[in-house]
Amino acid sequence: MISDRLSSNADLLLAPAARDSRAARLGEAEYQIHEGIIRILSLRDEISDSPARPELTIEEIRQREFPADLFTFLQRPSETQPRFSYPMEWDNLAVLRISTYENWLRRQVHPNTRTNIRKASRKGLEIRVENFDDNLAAGLVTLFNETPIRQGRRNRYFGCDLEMVKRVWATQLNQSSWVVAYHEGTLVGFVKMIVCDGIARTSGTVAQQAHRDKSPMNAIFAECVKLCAARGIPLLVYGRYTYGRKGETSLTEFKRHNGFERLDVPRYYVPLSLRGRIGLRLGLHRHLIDVIPGPALRTLLKVRSKWYEVRR
């Protein structure tokens, strides 16, 4: 079913999986450096940590001499008109505008979504809001290790253990709410929702394939909307609406059925070296998913999916 063909939104694009990534820190913000023809520095959390005064951030980056050629950052989704003079391209986000839960349920979602929310309750799904602890981490270990393949690609967390889950997912805990679904005491799905400066965003969306028939993700997102409405949070961001030239997918359809809309926002690029300036002019900063023609890209994705299934 469309409602549960979901994977972690840490796995958003085709190209980054082929790139090495290194972490760096500047003040309270965490950065990542993607290795490639040009090394691209970006914020790990581009929504929460989007710089209000990028000129100060860029000055600090230059002073620290990060091993990167290009710095990219996203403008906050609450401000869609370009504010800065740096080289810019349009990116997109999947954004849900929230007033009340009742308005969302009655006017913003597809009728199938309302049906799936009721079905989740009938099938005994229990939705909770929890803090991250050892019990939740143990449930995540079981969830991640359900299958080596998700969404036609390698499940990057397959084979993880408790320590790895705690190291990777125990982040931004003071800003996070874990909305989780249980069936007969077993964790079957979750959304990690991070809230910062009046905007919420998802930082993980995974459901057990064996429990798709219970529509756990529809029920979980319903609880996320309730939380946002109760806290007066007007925007919930769920990754990108579309990814490069791949066009709309089942994930896009899931987002649309749950009331998410496409919002185009400015993405800025700041060269940090001569290689970065040349690479930006040549378009070397773009991912393969942004430059390969749509039909060819979809064919490649199908081939990749079949390849992983054969090797499974």
Rosetta silent file (secondary structure, phi, psi, omega in degrees, C-alpha in Angstrom):
SEQUENCE: MISDRLSSNADLLLAPAARDSRAARLGEAEYQIHEGIIRILSLRDEISDSPARPELTIEEIRQREFPADLFTFLQRPSETQPRFSYPMEWDNLAVLRISTYENWLRRQVHPNTRTNIRKASRKGLEIRVENFDDNLAAGLVTLFNETPIRQGRRNRYFGCDLEMVKRVWATQLNQSSWVVAYHEGTLVGFVKMIVCDGIARTSGTVAQQAHRDKSPMNAIFAECVKLCAARGIPLLVYGRYTYGRKGETSLTEFKRHNGFERLDVPRYYVPLSLRGRIGLRLGLHRHLIDVIPGPALRTLLKVRSKWYEVRR
SCORE:     score description
SCORE:     0.000 S_00000001
   1 L     0.000  149.328 -179.175    0.000    0.000    0.000 S_00000001
   2 H   -58.781  -38.282 -171.768    1.110    3.564   -0.699 S_00000001
   3 H   -61.263  -20.768 -174.177    0.701    4.561    2.916 S_00000001
   4 H  -127.767   17.813  174.399    3.551    2.383    4.132 S_00000001
   5 L   -86.921   65.474 -171.664    6.102    2.250    1.326 S_00000001
   6 L  -120.407  152.605  173.410    8.401    4.405    3.397 S_00000001
   7 L  -134.579  172.627  178.732   12.058    4.429    4.287 S_00000001
   8 L   -59.080  135.777  179.223   14.238    6.559    6.506 S_00000001
   9 L   -79.762    9.705  165.897   14.457   10.073    5.185 S_00000001
  10 L   -74.865  -17.858 -179.728   18.155    9.897    5.841 S_00000001
  11 L  -105.431   68.724 -170.760   18.198    7.988    2.523 S_00000001
  12 L   -87.767  -35.972 -167.291   16.802   10.720    0.306 S_00000001
  13 L  -124.529  162.963  177.779   18.855   10.738   -2.869 S_00000001
  14 L   -73.618  -46.955 -170.260   20.580    8.410   -5.269 S_00000001
  15 H   -67.288  -44.355 -176.095   23.928   10.184   -5.437 S_00000001
  16 H   -58.180  -25.423  179.200   24.932   10.556   -1.759 S_00000001
  17 H   -63.914  -23.498 -179.297   24.933    6.796   -1.327 S_00000001
  18 H   -93.646    0.295 -178.350   27.874    6.720   -3.741 S_00000001
  19 L  -110.958  147.866  170.934   29.755    9.443   -1.882 S_00000001
  20 L   -78.845  150.296 -179.755   31.807    9.289    1.277 S_00000001
  21 E  -134.794  135.862  177.309   30.661   11.640    4.004 S_00000001
  22 E  -121.870  148.492 -178.446   32.581   13.060    6.940 S_00000001
  23 E   -95.880  150.915  175.457   31.222   14.901    9.958 S_00000001
  24 E  -147.922  162.521 -178.472   32.418   18.246   11.291 S_00000001
  25 E  -136.599  140.650  176.292   31.176   20.637   13.971 S_00000001
  26 E  -138.365  107.487 -174.547   31.103   24.400   14.240 S_00000001
  27 L    65.119 -129.639  179.871   29.654   25.742   17.465 S_00000001
  28 L   -87.312  -12.632 -174.649   26.352   23.995   18.146 S_00000001
  29 E   -90.853  141.498  176.280   25.770   23.038   14.510 S_00000001
  30 E  -103.956  137.604 -177.771   26.889   19.757   12.970 S_00000001
  31 E  -118.629  163.578  173.022   28.080   19.669    9.365 S_00000001
  32 E  -133.539  143.864  179.728   28.791   16.956    6.834 S_00000001
  33 E  -115.209  116.079  179.125   31.330   16.965    4.003 S_00000001
  34 E   -91.689  122.729 -179.524   30.399   14.949    0.924 S_00000001
  35 L   -82.386  140.103  177.586   33.433   13.746   -0.990 S_00000001
  36 L  -175.992 -156.807  176.447   33.357   13.875   -4.780 S_00000001
  37 L   -58.030  -41.356  168.278   34.871   15.813   -7.664 S_00000001
  38 L  -121.430  145.027 -177.594   34.219   18.812   -5.449 S_00000001
  39 L   -91.105  122.176 -173.251   33.842   18.502   -1.683 S_00000001
  40 E  -110.163  124.422  178.377   30.523   19.930   -0.544 S_00000001
  41 E   -97.723  131.286  177.657   29.943   21.136    3.006 S_00000001
  42 E  -145.026  161.180  174.158   26.369   21.282    4.285 S_00000001
  43 E   -73.069  139.256  177.769   24.516   21.387    7.568 S_00000001
  44 L   -67.453  -36.735  176.134   23.378   17.988    8.753 S_00000001
  45 L  -113.093   92.309 -173.093   20.077   19.563    9.829 S_00000001
  46 L   -76.065  -15.744  178.206   19.358   22.076    7.090 S_00000001
  47 L   -86.541  -56.099 -175.946   15.951   23.035    8.498 S_00000001
  48 L   -69.164  -36.478 -173.357   16.701   23.604   12.186 S_00000001
  49 L  -101.657   14.292  178.411   20.214   25.010   11.723 S_00000001
  50 L   -55.691  125.794 -172.450   19.596   27.196    8.669 S_00000001
  51 L   -71.463  129.034  176.180   21.779   30.289    9.312 S_00000001
  52 L   -73.361  -33.015  177.465   19.921   33.529   10.007 S_00000001
  53 L  -125.585   80.668 -173.459   23.099   35.481    9.227 S_00000001
  54 H   -60.472  -26.376 -179.971   24.978   33.320    6.719 S_00000001
  55 H   -61.884  -34.200  177.570   27.778   35.861    6.283 S_00000001
  56 H   -72.290  -40.941  177.919   28.893   35.149    9.869 S_00000001
  57 H   -61.846  -44.650 -179.092   28.643   31.391    9.355 S_00000001
  58 H   -64.589  -38.527  178.016   30.658   31.591    6.118 S_00000001
  59 H   -62.628  -42.420  177.737   33.331   33.706    7.819 S_00000001
  60 H   -64.441  -40.896  178.724   33.676   31.105   10.587 S_00000001
  61 H   -60.577  -43.854  179.440   33.862   28.303    8.014 S_00000001
  62 H   -64.662  -39.271  179.919   36.668   30.099    6.173 S_00000001
  63 H   -66.357  -35.638  179.815   38.548   30.705    9.413 S_00000001
  64 H   -77.860  -14.452  178.647   38.296   27.042   10.379 S_00000001
  65 L    54.913   54.285  175.161   39.556   26.036    6.917 S_00000001
  66 L   -59.447  142.630  178.106   37.208   23.091    6.504 S_00000001
  67 L   -75.656   65.701 -177.893   38.469   20.627    3.839 S_00000001
  68 L  -140.239  156.458 -178.507   35.630   21.563    1.475 S_00000001
  69 L  -104.801  -21.084 -173.721   35.262   23.395   -1.835 S_00000001
  70 E  -148.095  134.866  175.066   31.640   24.493   -1.652 S_00000001
  71 E  -110.334  130.749  177.829   29.216   25.341    1.149 S_00000001
  72 E  -123.984  142.918  175.651   25.492   24.944    0.550 S_00000001
  73 E  -146.957  157.067 -175.937   22.584   25.900    2.773 S_00000001
  74 E  -106.157  138.562  174.251   18.813   26.027    2.532 S_00000001
  75 L   -75.141  147.576 -177.311   16.682   29.045    3.381 S_00000001
  76 L   -61.298  142.216 -175.945   14.086   28.387    6.076 S_00000001
  77 L   -67.103  -13.079  175.635   10.718   27.229    4.694 S_00000001
  78 L   -78.120   -8.166 -179.465    8.928   30.064    6.493 S_00000001
  79 L  -132.274  101.589 -172.204   10.735   32.455    4.106 S_00000001
  80 L   -98.232  -13.848  176.901   10.401   31.486    0.460 S_00000001
  81 L   -84.850  134.955 -178.043   11.534   34.680   -1.257 S_00000001
  82 L   -56.426  130.442 -177.636   15.333   34.832   -1.820 S_00000001
  83 L  -109.285  -17.863 -171.884   16.981   36.935    0.879 S_00000001
  84 L  -120.738  161.498 -173.231   20.676   36.593    0.091 S_00000001
  85 L   -97.344    8.509 -179.937   22.906   37.445   -2.869 S_00000001
  86 L   -72.913  158.922  174.465   24.841   34.165   -3.043 S_00000001
  87 L   -52.992  136.058 -169.582   24.525   31.890   -6.108 S_00000001
  88 E  -137.934  145.784  168.371   21.137   30.210   -5.801 S_00000001
  89 E  -134.009  156.824  179.527   19.045   27.387   -7.229 S_00000001
  90 E   -84.299  134.112  172.402   15.514   26.370   -6.307 S_00000001
  91 E  -116.244  178.827  179.034   15.015   23.291   -4.147 S_00000001
  92 E  -140.324  152.691  177.834   11.748   21.891   -2.851 S_00000001
  93 E  -130.511  154.718  170.579   10.304   20.603    0.416 S_00000001
  94 E   -94.592  113.824 -172.359    7.192   18.663    1.390 S_00000001
  95 E  -123.537  132.919  173.992    5.397   20.967    3.829 S_00000001
  96 E  -108.344  122.471  177.516    2.214   20.468    5.813 S_00000001
  97 E   -90.960  125.237 -171.034    0.507   23.657    7.018 S_00000001
  98 L  -117.642  128.683  170.222   -1.202   22.992   10.351 S_00000001
  99 L  -113.139  -66.078  175.044   -3.963   24.921   12.080 S_00000001
 100 L  -133.520  159.180  177.847   -6.007   22.290   13.951 S_00000001
 101 H   -64.007  -39.736 -179.062   -6.120   18.519   13.871 S_00000001
 102 H   -62.960  -40.614  178.808   -9.797   18.614   12.912 S_00000001
 103 H   -64.028  -42.318  178.490   -9.092   20.860    9.931 S_00000001
 104 H   -60.445  -48.437 -174.524   -6.294   18.543    8.789 S_00000001
 105 H   -68.184  -36.275 -174.614   -8.435   15.425    9.110 S_00000001
 106 H   -88.382  -34.570 -168.740  -11.530   16.887    7.452 S_00000001
 107 H  -118.062  -20.556 -171.621  -10.118   19.184    4.764 S_00000001
 108 H  -104.084  -23.917 -174.346   -6.460   18.444    4.048 S_00000001
 109 L   -98.871  160.779  175.550   -6.126   14.676    3.778 S_00000001
 110 L   -74.323  148.015  177.750   -7.333   12.209    1.162 S_00000001
 111 H   -53.479  -34.001  178.813  -10.374   10.099    2.129 S_00000001
 112 H   -62.732  -32.745  179.215   -8.160    6.993    2.010 S_00000001
 113 H   -66.035  -43.704  177.170   -6.010    8.493    4.753 S_00000001
 114 H   -60.476  -40.183  178.082   -8.999    8.887    7.064 S_00000001
 115 H   -62.846  -42.960 -178.314   -9.924    5.272    6.326 S_00000001
 116 H   -67.297  -35.289  177.814   -6.397    4.086    7.100 S_00000001
 117 H   -63.741  -43.721  177.657   -6.296    5.975   10.413 S_00000001
 118 H   -65.722  -38.481 -179.792   -9.513    4.255   11.504 S_00000001
 119 H   -63.487  -40.266  179.284   -8.186    0.907   10.253 S_00000001
 120 H   -58.156  -41.468  178.903   -5.010    1.251   12.327 S_00000001
 121 H   -66.917  -43.607 -179.599   -7.122    1.637   15.452 S_00000001
 122 H   -61.825  -33.579 -176.307   -9.358   -1.312   14.547 S_00000001
 123 L   -87.784   11.604  170.805   -6.343   -3.560   14.010 S_00000001
 124 L    84.814   19.355  178.545   -5.045   -2.866   17.499 S_00000001
 125 E   -76.448  133.997  177.427   -2.268   -0.388   16.755 S_00000001
 126 E  -111.435  124.066 -179.502   -1.209    1.670   19.758 S_00000001
 127 E  -103.285  128.747 -179.961    0.371    5.080   19.108 S_00000001
 128 E  -129.480  157.025  169.823    2.623    6.564   21.788 S_00000001
 129 E  -111.671  118.333 -172.335    4.861    9.600   22.208 S_00000001
 130 E  -126.979  162.357  169.046    8.065    8.499   23.926 S_00000001
 131 L   -91.267  155.942  179.137   11.487    9.694   24.951 S_00000001
 132 L   -74.333  122.865  176.512   14.555    7.973   23.549 S_00000001
 133 L  -146.444 -175.585 -176.731   15.769    5.300   25.967 S_00000001
 134 H   -63.370  -36.190  179.951   17.248    1.795   25.907 S_00000001
 135 H   -65.727  -43.232  178.150   13.845    0.145   25.415 S_00000001
 136 H   -66.045  -41.488  179.255   13.055    2.297   22.386 S_00000001
 137 H   -60.943  -39.686  178.685   16.555    1.737   21.007 S_00000001
 138 H   -64.468  -38.303  176.502   16.105   -2.037   21.332 S_00000001
 139 H   -65.097  -36.570  178.006   12.833   -1.789   19.400 S_00000001
 140 H   -65.722  -37.657  177.921   14.597    0.183   16.672 S_00000001
 141 H   -57.742  -47.825  178.528   17.251   -2.531   16.375 S_00000001
 142 H   -62.594  -41.909 -179.177   14.553   -5.120   15.651 S_00000001
 143 H   -63.818  -47.655 -178.158   12.798   -2.778   13.235 S_00000001
 144 H   -66.058  -29.792 -176.422   15.929   -1.902   11.247 S_00000001
 145 L   -91.531   13.640  179.230   16.974   -5.538   11.013 S_00000001
 146 L   -65.108  -41.063 -174.874   13.673   -6.724    9.532 S_00000001
 147 L  -151.902  144.879  178.271   14.988   -6.698    5.954 S_00000001
 148 L   -78.116  -11.373 -176.685   18.232   -5.850    4.112 S_00000001
 149 E  -124.025  129.459  173.513   16.269   -4.091    1.328 S_00000001
 150 E  -133.397  133.695  177.768   13.924   -1.117    1.677 S_00000001
 151 L    55.494   34.742  177.181   12.314    0.812   -1.167 S_00000001
 152 L    73.767   17.809  177.946   14.351   -1.134   -3.705 S_00000001
 153 E  -143.633  167.131 -177.808   17.705   -0.195   -2.214 S_00000001
 154 E   -61.981  132.908  175.437   20.093   -1.386    0.448 S_00000001
 155 L   -79.611  107.281 -172.689   18.895   -0.794    3.994 S_00000001
 156 L   -65.780  -17.998 -178.857   21.828    1.134    5.453 S_00000001
 157 L  -100.775    2.155  179.010   20.864    0.184    9.023 S_00000001
 158 L   -65.811  133.565 -177.702   20.495   -3.545    8.421 S_00000001
 159 L    90.806    4.972 -178.528   22.823   -5.429   10.753 S_00000001
 160 L   -72.428  158.578  174.815   22.899   -2.628   13.338 S_00000001
 161 L  -120.064 -178.515 -174.650   23.222   -3.319   17.051 S_00000001
 162 H   -61.330  -42.598 -177.385   22.088   -1.434   20.135 S_00000001
 163 H   -65.529  -38.678  178.867   25.227    0.681   20.432 S_00000001
 164 H   -64.986  -44.291 -179.950   25.063    1.779   16.805 S_00000001
 165 H   -61.510  -42.886 -179.665   21.396    2.778   17.114 S_00000001
 166 H   -66.406  -36.339 -179.844   22.092    4.769   20.267 S_00000001
 167 H   -69.660  -41.321 -174.768   25.069    6.501   18.650 S_00000001
 168 H   -81.847  -37.805 -169.576   23.238    7.434   15.446 S_00000001
 169 H  -102.939  -13.118  179.165   19.748    8.216   16.719 S_00000001
 170 L   -84.309   62.590 -178.642   20.317    9.679   20.202 S_00000001
 171 L  -126.545  152.648  178.782   20.756   13.188   18.773 S_00000001
 172 L    48.733   40.429 -173.429   18.918   16.495   19.327 S_00000001
 173 H   -65.824  -30.072  179.561   17.011   14.778   22.127 S_00000001
 174 H   -73.045  -11.709  178.530   15.964   18.056   23.759 S_00000001
 175 H  -110.346    0.122 -167.925   14.203   19.019   20.509 S_00000001
 176 E  -107.064  145.794  166.928   12.786   15.603   19.591 S_00000001
 177 E  -123.688  130.047  177.850    9.522   13.757   20.026 S_00000001
 178 E   -99.791  112.137  177.626    9.416   10.079   19.106 S_00000001
 179 E  -100.465  115.055 -169.177    5.989    9.111   17.800 S_00000001
 180 E  -126.582  152.693  178.614    5.899    5.322   17.722 S_00000001
 181 E  -115.930  132.323  177.152    3.434    2.570   16.822 S_00000001
 182 E  -120.398  145.846  170.973    3.177   -0.706   18.721 S_00000001
 183 E  -130.394  115.250 -178.183    1.263   -3.856   17.917 S_00000001
 184 L    52.031   42.962  174.890    0.945   -6.360   20.766 S_00000001
 185 L    83.998   -2.349 -179.320    3.971   -4.795   22.444 S_00000001
 186 E  -102.828  132.261  176.454    6.208   -4.842   19.339 S_00000001
 187 E   -69.352  122.079 -176.452    7.506   -1.624   17.803 S_00000001
 188 E  -119.773   -2.250  177.783    6.239   -1.574   14.207 S_00000001
 189 E  -179.839  158.192  178.919    6.927    2.015   13.100 S_00000001
 190 E  -157.618  158.246  165.134    8.167    5.428   14.183 S_00000001
 191 E  -131.645  125.555  170.725    8.677    9.043   13.256 S_00000001
 192 E   -92.307  117.068 -176.632   11.351   11.086   14.977 S_00000001
 193 E  -110.974  123.627 -178.879   10.047   14.652   14.918 S_00000001
 194 E  -107.483  132.115 -178.862   12.418   17.546   15.640 S_00000001
 195 E  -117.854  129.547  178.476   11.053   20.972   16.566 S_00000001
 196 E  -152.244  127.587  175.599   13.090   24.169   16.353 S_00000001
 197 L    52.350   43.981  173.447   12.003   27.829   16.086 S_00000001
 198 L    79.896    8.920  177.742    8.388   27.029   15.338 S_00000001
 199 E  -126.699  134.454  175.666    9.037   24.462   12.607 S_00000001
 200 E  -106.757  148.426  175.623    8.823   20.676   12.960 S_00000001
 201 E  -144.173  153.517  175.902   10.542   18.219   10.654 S_00000001
 202 E   -83.775  144.918  177.129   10.817   14.472   10.375 S_00000001
 203 E  -128.303   16.749  177.439   14.190   12.865   10.979 S_00000001
 204 E   170.857  130.774  178.901   13.249    9.253   10.433 S_00000001
 205 E  -143.139   99.611 -176.889   10.186    7.454    9.085 S_00000001
 206 E  -134.566  138.475  175.574   10.323    3.666    9.147 S_00000001
 207 E  -134.480  147.964  176.995    7.616    1.008    9.416 S_00000001
 208 L   -66.652  131.948  178.257    7.789   -2.773    9.488 S_00000001
 209 H   -64.436  -30.983 -178.222    6.881   -4.267    6.134 S_00000001
 210 H   -68.392  -14.267 -177.897    5.162   -7.146    7.892 S_00000001
 211 H  -117.809   24.093  177.757    2.605   -4.698    9.380 S_00000001
 212 H   -57.608  -34.851 -175.942    1.755   -2.618    6.303 S_00000001
 213 H   -62.725  -13.797 -178.696   -1.824   -3.866    6.456 S_00000001
 214 H   -97.122   -0.846  178.264   -2.285   -1.874    9.686 S_00000001
 215 L    51.424   52.016 -177.397   -1.289    1.477    8.116 S_00000001
 216 H   -62.500  -35.628 -175.374    1.032    2.456   10.970 S_00000001
 217 H   -69.747  -33.790  175.553    2.499    5.505    9.204 S_00000001
 218 H   -62.589  -43.875  179.961   -0.921    7.088    8.656 S_00000001
 219 H   -67.543  -37.657  179.355   -1.702    6.702   12.351 S_00000001
 220 H   -66.017  -43.941  179.999    1.724    8.006   13.363 S_00000001
 221 H   -67.271  -32.303  174.789    1.420   11.115   11.210 S_00000001
 222 H   -59.064  -41.466  178.309   -2.037   11.764   12.641 S_00000001
 223 H   -68.278  -36.640  176.517   -0.414   11.878   16.086 S_00000001
 224 H   -60.615  -41.858  179.276    2.339   14.171   14.755 S_00000001
 225 H   -64.964  -41.026  177.415   -0.320   16.606   13.536 S_00000001
 226 H   -59.016  -44.205 -179.922   -2.039   16.499   16.937 S_00000001
 227 H   -62.394  -46.864 -178.900    1.258   17.346   18.641 S_00000001
 228 H   -63.105  -43.408 -179.845    2.017   20.225   16.280 S_00000001
 229 H   -63.142  -41.808 -179.430   -1.491   21.652   16.601 S_00000001
 230 H   -66.124  -30.770 -178.122   -1.371   21.455   20.399 S_00000001
 231 H   -94.344    0.276 -179.790    2.005   23.251   20.470 S_00000001
 232 L    70.975   30.766  179.577    1.020   25.892   17.928 S_00000001
 233 L   -92.388  115.995 -171.453    3.563   24.700   15.352 S_00000001
 234 L   -84.489  -15.912 -175.221    2.318   25.822   11.914 S_00000001
 235 E  -131.584  132.946  171.525    4.682   23.871    9.629 S_00000001
 236 E  -121.024  122.306 -176.737    5.717   20.210    9.472 S_00000001
 237 E  -105.097  130.197 -179.863    8.438   19.395    6.923 S_00000001
 238 L  -124.216   75.630  176.888    8.814   15.847    5.574 S_00000001
 239 L    60.284 -150.591  178.345   11.922   15.860    3.387 S_00000001
 240 L   -92.559  155.692  178.992   11.569   16.809   -0.249 S_00000001
 241 L   -81.040  -45.203  172.637    8.345   16.558   -2.228 S_00000001
 242 L  -131.843  156.175 -175.275   10.061   15.285   -5.376 S_00000001
 243 L  -117.540  103.565  177.162   13.623   14.148   -5.895 S_00000001
 244 H    56.545 -139.188 -177.427   15.415   15.478   -8.934 S_00000001
 245 H   -92.665   11.441  177.529   14.137   14.198  -12.256 S_00000001
 246 H   -68.017  -25.016 -179.581   12.697   11.041  -10.776 S_00000001
 247 L    78.566 -165.260 -178.193    9.333   12.801  -10.672 S_00000001
 248 L   -75.318  140.906 -178.973    6.487   11.810   -8.400 S_00000001
 249 L  -125.944 -177.594  176.270    6.742    8.479   -6.616 S_00000001
 250 H   -62.503  -31.594  177.538    4.631    6.459   -4.197 S_00000001
 251 H   -68.216  -40.411  175.106    6.281    8.454   -1.397 S_00000001
 252 H   -59.183  -43.100 -179.659    5.177   11.715   -3.045 S_00000001
 253 H   -64.409  -39.591  176.674    1.660   10.316   -3.259 S_00000001
 254 H   -59.257  -45.710 -179.459    1.746    9.360    0.422 S_00000001
 255 H   -62.309  -45.381 -179.842    2.761   12.902    1.319 S_00000001
 256 H   -62.582  -41.916  179.349    0.037   14.440   -0.846 S_00000001
 257 H   -63.864  -24.731  179.459   -2.603   12.106    0.629 S_00000001
 258 L   -97.803   14.081  172.257   -1.548   13.268    4.093 S_00000001
 259 L    93.550    1.067  179.462   -1.899   16.947    3.239 S_00000001
 260 L   -76.682  145.390  178.413    1.691   17.813    2.371 S_00000001
 261 E  -124.874  158.183  176.182    2.304   20.285   -0.440 S_00000001
 262 E   -77.043  132.331  175.162    5.331   21.195   -2.499 S_00000001
 263 E  -128.140  118.868  178.272    7.115   24.341   -1.339 S_00000001
 264 E   -84.729  129.675 -177.484    9.962   25.737   -3.438 S_00000001
 265 E  -132.451  151.166  179.642   12.728   27.299   -1.356 S_00000001
 266 E   -71.444  136.456  169.686   16.075   28.899   -2.226 S_00000001
 267 E  -116.225  128.879 -175.481   19.253   26.820   -1.920 S_00000001
 268 E  -107.123  151.964  178.914   22.479   28.815   -1.860 S_00000001
 269 E  -130.825  129.072 -178.590   26.015   27.830   -2.864 S_00000001
 270 E  -124.702  111.878  178.004   29.139   29.573   -1.617 S_00000001
 271 E   -64.113  137.133  177.488   32.527   28.623   -3.155 S_00000001
 272 L  -111.125   -5.672 -178.920   35.267   28.063   -0.587 S_00000001
 273 L  -154.192  170.793  176.544   38.088   27.367   -3.069 S_00000001
 274 H   -61.911  -40.349  177.564   39.036   27.808   -6.706 S_00000001
 275 H   -61.009  -37.433  178.603   37.896   24.236   -7.351 S_00000001
 276 H   -65.792  -41.344  178.942   34.558   25.124   -5.793 S_00000001
 277 H   -64.581  -43.221  179.228   34.106   28.166   -8.037 S_00000001
 278 H   -67.223  -44.038 -179.549   34.959   26.158  -11.148 S_00000001
 279 H   -61.524  -38.998  178.886   32.827   23.200  -10.057 S_00000001
 280 H   -64.404  -42.725  179.559   29.843   25.444   -9.406 S_00000001
 281 H   -64.474  -34.300 -178.153   30.130   27.003  -12.881 S_00000001
 282 H   -86.288   -4.228 -179.802   30.360   23.559  -14.474 S_00000001
 283 L    77.825   20.609 -177.045   27.416   22.209  -12.510 S_00000001
 284 L   -76.694   -5.951  178.703   29.529   19.589  -10.720 S_00000001
 285 L   -81.485  -11.559 -175.027   27.682   20.289   -7.465 S_00000001
 286 L   -81.813  148.418  175.821   24.523   18.639   -8.758 S_00000001
 287 L   -78.368  156.965  176.791   23.537   15.080   -7.931 S_00000001
 288 H   -56.984  -34.837 -177.383   23.079   12.504  -10.651 S_00000001
 289 H   -65.858  -18.372 -179.420   19.402   12.423   -9.771 S_00000001
 290 H   -93.018  -12.363 -174.407   19.178   16.082  -10.814 S_00000001
 291 H  -119.186  -24.619  178.648   20.841   15.736  -14.218 S_00000001
 292 L   -72.981  132.294  177.805   19.933   12.299  -15.594 S_00000001
 293 L   -53.859  144.224 -174.711   16.768   12.469  -17.762 S_00000001
 294 H   -51.068  -51.696 -179.343   13.702   11.196  -15.927 S_00000001
 295 H   -59.240  -41.286  179.399   13.022    8.068  -18.054 S_00000001
 296 H   -66.626  -39.373  179.534   16.665    6.977  -17.867 S_00000001
 297 H   -63.747  -44.912 -179.865   16.759    7.618  -14.128 S_00000001
 298 H   -64.255  -34.720  176.033   13.642    5.570  -13.489 S_00000001
 299 H   -64.999  -44.319  179.122   15.108    2.721  -15.543 S_00000001
 300 H   -61.806  -40.710  179.365   18.329    2.848  -13.519 S_00000001
 301 H   -65.135  -37.323  176.760   16.378    2.788  -10.270 S_00000001
 302 H   -65.784  -41.543  178.349   14.437   -0.292  -11.431 S_00000001
 303 H   -62.760  -43.428  178.563   17.686   -2.026  -12.388 S_00000001
 304 H   -60.958  -42.723 -179.606   19.164   -1.165   -8.990 S_00000001
 305 H   -61.027  -44.886  179.345   16.092   -2.519   -7.228 S_00000001
 306 H   -66.084  -36.111  178.598   16.265   -5.814   -9.123 S_00000001
 307 H   -61.881  -45.451  179.270   20.008   -6.037   -8.462 S_00000001
 308 H   -66.926  -36.440  179.008   19.509   -5.734   -4.727 S_00000001
 309 H   -64.802  -38.977  179.081   16.674   -8.268   -4.802 S_00000001
 310 H   -65.103  -39.685 -177.354   18.931  -10.789   -6.612 S_00000001
 311 H   -82.856   -5.805 -175.254   21.712  -10.247   -4.081 S_00000001
 312 L   -57.602    0.000    0.000   19.368  -10.385   -1.126 S_00000001
